[in-house]
Amino acid sequence: MTKPPTTTEKALKLRAQVKKRKPKFVRQESWRYKRLKENWRRPKGLDNKMRRKIKGWPPTVNVGYRGPKVARGLHPSGYKEVLVHNAEEIKKVDPKTQAVRIAHTVGKRERAKILTESRKRRITVLNIKEVVKEEKLEKEEETEEKEKPKQKRKRKEKPKGRAEEQ
């Protein structure tokens, strides 16, 4: 038996549908001039065709394209994202409604502390895949190093000086 979807789940599905129908909003005449990027800028001119919504011109940003209020600011998993820099910040996170994203500036040692703390508290970590990949690579490198027999380095002979030649 499947349980009925909650309001947030419905809102997330609706948000995905709205996003599919939403056009890519472009700056007016950005297709015409190379110096203009496609980044959205509101058309403000008096005779501006886009502002007046004339047929044949690209659509402008409107409130009608907005997603449901319940789903705004949520991760597709349904959790609210919280950026974490150290293990202390995890204590403030609510595991039922919030999920953790580890900041990119966090080092390996601190990241490991954060992961252990989040496992204890049963908190979802959104960017854990990167960590898993890193751990696998490290283990592979360690096994390769152990398998290789250590080679003895040959000592370089020192060049003989003039006194030794005579």
Secondary structure, 3 states (H helix, E strand, C coil): CCCCCCHHHHHHHHHHHHHHHCCCCCCCCCCCCCCCCCCCCCCCCCCCCCCCCCCCCCCCCCHHHCCCHHHCCECCCCCEEEEECCHHHHCCCCCCCEEEEECCCCCHHHHHHHHHHHHHHCCCECCCHHHHHHHHHHHHHHHHHHHCCCCCCCCCCCCCCHHHHC
